[in-house]
Amino acid sequence: MAEQLEKKDSNFNTLRDNVNQLETQFEKLREDVISKLKECSDCIKSAKQLCHEATE
């Protein structure tokens, strides 16, 4: 019985660790995506500005 509880605790600890790793990876991915979207937005703004300046 004690062995089953230890295995259950071990399984829950592993699950908790996996969930924490997933959360960390998700947060990093989210930050990376936001950063890339900002870069794209800046490029679009620059292109629009150049087009505007070229037609003046």
Buried (B, 14 or more C-beta within 10 A) or exposed (E): EEEEEEEEEEEEEEEEEEEEEEEEEEEEEEEEEEEEEEEEEEEEEEEEEEEEEEEE
